[in-house]
Amino acid sequence: MMLCNVNLQSYYTNNFSLMKHHQWGLSDLENMLPWERDIYILLTESWVKEQNEKAEQARQQRGQ
Protein backbone atom coordinates (compact mmCIF):
# COMPACT_ATOMS: atom_id res chain seq x y z
CA MET A 1 0.00 0.00 0.00
CA MET A 2 1.36 3.40 -0.93
CA LEU A 3 0.76 6.24 1.48
CA CYS A 4 1.95 9.64 0.40
CA ASN A 5 1.99 12.26 3.18
CA VAL A 6 -0.98 10.78 5.04
CA ASN A 7 -1.49 8.53 8.00
CA LEU A 8 -3.56 5.36 7.87
CA GLN A 9 -6.67 7.00 9.34
CA SER A 10 -6.57 9.78 6.72
CA TYR A 11 -6.08 7.22 3.97
CA TYR A 12 -9.24 5.32 4.93
CA THR A 13 -11.23 8.48 5.67
CA ASN A 14 -10.38 9.87 2.23
CA ASN A 15 -11.23 6.55 0.56
CA PHE A 16 -14.58 6.41 2.34
CA SER A 17 -15.46 9.99 1.42
CA LEU A 18 -14.50 9.56 -2.21
CA MET A 19 -16.44 6.30 -2.49
CA LYS A 20 -19.52 7.38 -0.53
CA HIS A 21 -19.98 10.95 -1.74
CA HIS A 22 -18.25 11.01 -5.13
CA GLN A 23 -18.82 7.46 -6.47
CA TRP A 24 -15.16 6.48 -6.88
CA GLY A 25 -14.44 2.74 -6.85
CA LEU A 26 -12.06 1.33 -4.28
CA SER A 27 -9.98 -0.39 -6.95
CA ASP A 28 -9.71 2.93 -8.83
CA LEU A 29 -8.45 4.66 -5.69
CA GLU A 30 -6.00 1.94 -4.74
CA ASN A 31 -4.55 1.72 -8.25
CA MET A 32 -3.72 5.44 -8.43
CA LEU A 33 -0.18 6.66 -8.11
CA PRO A 34 0.34 8.61 -4.87
CA TRP A 35 0.76 11.95 -6.69
CA GLU A 36 -2.28 11.22 -8.88
CA ARG A 37 -4.37 10.48 -5.80
CA ASP A 38 -3.19 13.73 -4.16
CA ILE A 39 -4.24 15.72 -7.23
CA TYR A 40 -7.71 14.17 -7.31
CA ILE A 41 -8.18 14.77 -3.59
CA LEU A 42 -7.15 18.44 -3.98
CA LEU A 43 -9.50 18.87 -6.94
CA THR A 44 -12.35 17.25 -5.02
CA GLU A 45 -11.70 19.46 -1.96
CA SER A 46 -11.74 22.53 -4.22
CA TRP A 47 -15.02 21.44 -5.84
CA VAL A 48 -16.65 20.82 -2.44
CA LYS A 49 -15.52 24.25 -1.23
CA GLU A 50 -17.02 25.89 -4.34
CA GLN A 51 -20.30 24.03 -3.84
CA ASN A 52 -20.44 25.07 -0.18
CA GLU A 53 -19.81 28.70 -1.12
CA LYS A 54 -22.57 28.60 -3.77
CA ALA A 55 -24.99 27.08 -1.26
CA GLU A 56 -24.10 29.75 1.30
CA GLN A 57 -24.64 32.52 -1.26
CA ALA A 58 -28.00 31.05 -2.27
CA ARG A 59 -29.04 30.79 1.39
CA GLN A 60 -28.06 34.41 2.01
CA GLN A 61 -30.03 35.57 -1.04
CA ARG A 62 -33.13 33.70 0.14
CA GLY A 63 -32.76 35.30 3.56
CA GLN A 64 -32.76 38.85 2.18
N, CA and C of each residue as an Amber inpcrd file, in Angstrom:
protein
   192
   0.8600000  -1.1770000   0.0000000   0.0000000   0.0000000   0.0000000
   0.8990000   1.2300000   0.0000000   0.5830000   2.1650000  -0.8680000
   1.3580000   3.4000000  -0.9250000   0.6310000   4.4990000  -0.1670000
   1.3370000   5.1070000   0.7410000   0.7620000   6.2370000   1.4790000
   1.6680000   7.4390000   1.2920000   1.1470000   8.4510000   0.6840000
   1.9510000   9.6410000   0.4030000   1.4790000  10.7830000   1.2980000
   2.2640000  11.1120000   2.3010000   1.9930000  12.2550000   3.1820000
   0.6860000  12.1460000   3.9590000   0.2260000  10.9450000   4.2310000
  -0.9790000  10.7770000   5.0390000  -0.7700000   9.6220000   6.0070000
  -1.5260000   9.6660000   7.1030000  -1.4860000   8.5310000   8.0050000
  -2.5880000   7.5500000   7.6090000  -2.6170000   6.4130000   8.2470000
  -3.5570000   5.3600000   7.8740000  -5.0100000   5.7960000   8.0530000
  -5.3100000   6.5320000   9.1150000  -6.6750000   6.9980000   9.3390000
  -7.1140000   7.9440000   8.2150000  -6.2480000   8.8550000   7.8180000
  -6.5700000   9.7820000   6.7250000  -6.7840000   9.0250000   5.4150000
  -5.9670000   8.0280000   5.1850000  -6.0840000   7.2170000   3.9680000
  -7.4810000   6.5990000   3.8710000  -7.9300000   5.9650000   4.9450000
  -9.2420000   5.3230000   4.9270000 -10.3810000   6.3340000   4.9490000
 -10.2030000   7.4330000   5.6510000 -11.2280000   8.4850000   5.6670000
 -11.4100000   9.0660000   4.2730000 -10.3000000   9.3490000   3.5970000
 -10.3820000   9.8680000   2.2300000 -11.0200000   8.8530000   1.2910000
 -10.6160000   7.5830000   1.3980000 -11.2250000   6.5480000   0.5580000
 -12.7340000   6.4950000   0.7790000 -13.1570000   6.4820000   2.0350000
 -14.5790000   6.4080000   2.3420000 -15.3240000   7.5940000   1.7500000
 -14.8000000   8.7920000   1.9410000 -15.4620000   9.9910000   1.4210000
 -15.5600000   9.9610000  -0.0940000 -14.4800000   9.6010000  -0.7540000
 -14.5000000   9.5610000  -2.2140000 -15.4500000   8.4880000  -2.7400000
 -15.5290000   7.3600000  -2.0550000 -16.4440000   6.2970000  -2.4900000
 -17.8990000   6.6510000  -2.1790000 -18.1530000   7.1310000  -0.9860000
 -19.5250000   7.3850000  -0.5270000 -20.1560000   8.6070000  -1.1950000
 -19.4020000   9.6830000  -1.2930000 -19.9760000  10.9450000  -1.7440000
 -19.6650000  11.2920000  -3.2000000 -18.6750000  10.6350000  -3.7810000
 -18.2520000  11.0110000  -5.1300000 -18.1890000   9.8190000  -6.0870000
 -18.6690000   8.6660000  -5.6570000 -18.8160000   7.4610000  -6.4730000
 -17.5180000   6.9480000  -7.1170000 -16.3910000   7.0940000  -6.4280000
 -15.1570000   6.4760000  -6.8850000 -15.1890000   5.0090000  -6.4660000
 -14.5670000   4.1470000  -7.2270000 -14.4420000   2.7420000  -6.8540000
 -13.1740000   2.5250000  -6.0430000 -13.2340000   1.5940000  -5.1160000
 -12.0620000   1.3280000  -4.2760000 -10.8760000   0.8940000  -5.1250000
 -11.1020000   0.0530000  -6.1100000  -9.9850000  -0.3900000  -6.9540000
  -9.3910000   0.7870000  -7.7250000 -10.2240000   1.7290000  -8.1590000
  -9.7080000   2.9300000  -8.8280000  -8.7930000   3.7170000  -7.8990000
  -9.2300000   3.8960000  -6.6560000  -8.4460000   4.6630000  -5.6860000
  -7.1350000   3.9660000  -5.3430000  -7.1950000   2.6650000  -5.1430000
  -5.9980000   1.9370000  -4.7440000  -4.9940000   1.7820000  -5.8720000
  -5.4530000   1.8710000  -7.1190000  -4.5460000   1.7200000  -8.2510000
  -3.9250000   3.0340000  -8.7090000  -4.2980000   4.1460000  -8.0700000
  -3.7190000   5.4360000  -8.4310000  -2.2970000   5.5550000  -7.8970000
  -1.4940000   6.3000000  -8.6190000  -0.1770000   6.6560000  -8.1080000
  -0.3770000   7.6610000  -6.9750000   0.5270000   7.6970000  -6.0080000
   0.3360000   8.6110000  -4.8720000   0.1260000  10.0650000  -5.3030000
   0.9100000  10.5630000  -6.2510000   0.7590000  11.9510000  -6.6850000
  -0.5580000  12.1540000  -7.4250000  -1.0050000  11.1460000  -8.1630000
  -2.2750000  11.2220000  -8.8800000  -3.4330000  11.2990000  -7.8810000
  -3.3650000  10.4860000  -6.8610000  -4.3740000  10.4840000  -5.8020000
  -4.4240000  11.8480000  -5.0990000  -3.2490000  12.4100000  -4.8070000
  -3.1870000  13.7300000  -4.1620000  -3.8600000  14.7930000  -5.0200000
  -3.6210000  14.7460000  -6.3260000  -4.2400000  15.7190000  -7.2280000
  -5.7530000  15.5830000  -7.2140000  -6.2600000  14.3640000  -7.3140000
  -7.7120000  14.1670000  -7.3080000  -8.3390000  14.5950000  -5.9820000
  -7.6580000  14.3420000  -4.8920000  -8.1790000  14.7700000  -3.5870000
  -8.2160000  16.2960000  -3.5130000  -7.1620000  16.9740000  -3.9810000
  -7.1480000  18.4370000  -3.9810000  -8.2480000  19.0030000  -4.8780000
  -8.4450000  18.4130000  -6.0510000  -9.5040000  18.8690000  -6.9450000
 -10.8800000  18.6580000  -6.3240000 -11.0730000  17.5380000  -5.6670000
 -12.3520000  17.2490000  -5.0170000 -12.5940000  18.2220000  -3.8690000
 -11.5650000  18.4910000  -3.0590000 -11.7040000  19.4590000  -1.9640000
 -12.0670000  20.8420000  -2.5080000 -11.4490000  21.2350000  -3.6010000
 -11.7390000  22.5250000  -4.2170000 -13.1840000  22.5820000  -4.7040000
 -13.6470000  21.5100000  -5.3370000 -15.0180000  21.4410000  -5.8350000
 -16.0200000  21.5270000  -4.6830000 -15.7570000  20.7990000  -3.6070000
 -16.6460000  20.8200000  -2.4410000 -16.6940000  22.2310000  -1.8560000
 -15.5550000  22.8860000  -1.7620000 -15.5160000  24.2510000  -1.2340000
 -16.3500000  25.1840000  -2.1120000 -16.2230000  25.0640000  -3.4240000
 -17.0240000  25.8880000  -4.3360000 -18.5210000  25.6380000  -4.1420000
 -18.8960000  24.3800000  -4.0170000 -20.3030000  24.0320000  -3.8380000
 -20.8410000  24.5930000  -2.5240000 -20.0380000  24.5190000  -1.4810000
 -20.4420000  25.0730000  -0.1840000 -20.6100000  26.5900000  -0.2590000
 -19.7050000  27.2530000  -0.9690000 -19.8110000  28.7050000  -1.1240000
 -21.0610000  29.0820000  -1.9190000 -21.3550000  28.3440000  -2.9840000
 -22.5670000  28.6010000  -3.7680000 -23.8210000  28.3960000  -2.9280000
 -23.8340000  27.3410000  -2.1230000 -24.9860000  27.0750000  -1.2630000
 -25.1510000  28.1830000  -0.2330000 -24.0480000  28.6660000   0.3210000
 -24.1000000  29.7470000   1.3020000 -24.6250000  31.0300000   0.6500000
 -24.1510000  31.3350000  -0.5470000 -24.6400000  32.5180000  -1.2600000
 -26.1350000  32.4100000  -1.5570000 -26.5790000  31.2560000  -1.9780000
 -27.9980000  31.0520000  -2.2650000 -28.8280000  31.2010000  -0.9940000
 -28.3170000  30.6660000   0.1220000 -29.0380000  30.7860000   1.3930000
 -29.1240000  32.2430000   1.8370000 -28.0470000  32.9910000   1.6430000
 -28.0550000  34.4080000   2.0150000 -29.0210000  35.1910000   1.1360000
 -29.0990000  34.8680000  -0.1320000 -30.0250000  35.5680000  -1.0390000
 -31.4750000  35.2620000  -0.6760000 -31.7640000  34.0520000  -0.2720000
 -33.1290000  33.6990000   0.1360000 -33.5140000  34.4170000   1.4300000
 -32.5140000  34.6550000   2.2910000 -32.7620000  35.2990000   3.5600000
 -32.9650000  36.8000000   3.4620000 -32.6540000  37.3890000   2.3280000
 -32.7650000  38.8500000   2.1800000 -34.1880000  39.2740000   1.9460000
